[in-house]
Amino acid sequence: MELKVWVEGIQRIVCGVTESTTCQDVVFALAHATGKTGRFTLIEKWRNNSRLLAPTESPLKILNKLGEYSGEVQFILQKSEKSVQQATENNVGENAEKKSPLDKTKKAINENVGIVKPQYQQQQSNENLDSTNKIESSSPEKLQLNTENSTDAFINQKFKVKNSPSPVTSPIGISGSLNPPPYRNPPSPAKQFQLPNSSKTIESNNGSNNIEVLNSPIQSNDDLLHTIQYKDLIQLIKLQRDKIINQQNDLTKFDAEIVYLESKSREQLQQFELISNELTKTDQAYRQGNDQLQTLQYVEEENELVHQQEKSLKAEITLLRSKLGILETELLQCKNKIKKLMNDLQLEQKSLSQQQENHHILEQKLMTEVDRIQSDIDFVMHSNESTQKTTDSLKKDVLMLEMSIVEKKKQLEKLVHEMKEVNLQSLTVTTEDHHLFYDGSGKRRMIGSPRQLVNAPAHGVWV
């Protein structure tokens, strides 16, 4: 997923953000991308509210919690010094307006008891302690009230520290500012009340302001008890202040060590970067050397192959030279043969030329004869064509005659058939003719009487 972060008025986009990525990872990525060094903090801005994000917080979880309003959230990357100073000034101003002087003294005592602060907050705590010393030195009753309030606050803070889980954070955050370390448990009340009642003065943080405790006249047993408790409390406060001063001195040492370690870590980071650059260079050189070695190995192998090829080529050259000598002798022999063949060719060409002339003469004679024969053939062909035409006309005439003959034969056959029928009809019996004549039932018509037929001329064609 992409996360949009404003860096010096320019919107940057960080890719690959998941729920496991923290603000520390985002700050590292942006610092690496922009090439800037220093201490940075991520600020969550939503509408008119802004909040410093811890290094272990996840930006995606914050956006998921807001839900619909996640589009209005802006993440701003700033240097930690300005942002921390503004946040501390705003918190101090608001607390100063809201709280009373007595609450301020309680807060100063509680801060000095339970919280270990960096150097820039030590002066404020010392000033608050000086003001409490002045208040305590003014009257025993006021001191008693303040000490009781401080002890109550101390006990309450002790229980809060035991119940609340201590955050696991490094003294140096991503933002670069020195974050206050977690609360430290104060000594138990049993050990506190077992301390000897020897001292009667309380020293402040700087050791210059001393509070003198005056023993009031003992009027009753209650006053004695109050004074004893008062002295014990003052001794406890003195011991606690001594411890706080020692702790603050330790803190100054730790701060100096932290600054030294930070500078040393920066130097080590620079050295590490230089070493990493050198390592990359050496890796590149090593790879280049390996590549060159591989190329050289290939070159060596190629050289060996070339040497072997040279040897084989030399042997082949010697063989070719010997073959060349043989071929040169053969060439000389071939040249001599070619000369002889050329002479033979010239003689043959002369003979061929003579033969060609003779052939040419013969061809001319043959051509004349061929022309004559061709003319004869043409004449014969022409005569053949005329005879062919006459034969065709004769064949046609013959066919016509044959057709006419066939028709005449058919006519003759018909006539013969008719004559046979007529003859058969004429050869009838006379009795039958007479009977038929009288009866009139004959098939043939008779012309005249049968007697007249004997002398009558023939009717029809007789064969």
Secondary structure, 3 states (H helix, E strand, C coil): CCEEEEECCEEEEECCCCCCCCHHHHHHHHHHHHCCCCCEEEEEEECCEEEECCCCCCHHHHHHHHHHHHHHEEEEEEEHHHHHHHHHHHHHHHHHHHCCHHHHHHHHHHHHHHCCCCHHHHHHHHHHHHHHHHHHHHCHHHHHHHHHHHHHHHHHHHHHHHHCCCCCCCCECCCCCECCCCCCCCCCHHHHHCCCCCCCEEECCCCCCEEECCCCCCCCHHHHHHHHHHHHHHHHHHHHHHHHHHHHHHHHHHHHHHHHHHHHHHHHHHHHHHHHHHHHHHHHHHHHHHHHHHHHHHHHHHHHHHHHHHHHHHHHHHHHHHHHHHHHHHHHHHHHHHHHHHHHHHHHHHHHHHHHHHHHHHHHHHHHHHHHHHHHHHHHHHHHHHHHHHHHHHHHHHHHHHHHHHHHHHHHHHHHHHHHHHHHHHCCCHHHHHHHHHHCCCCCCCCCCHHHHHHCCCCCCCC
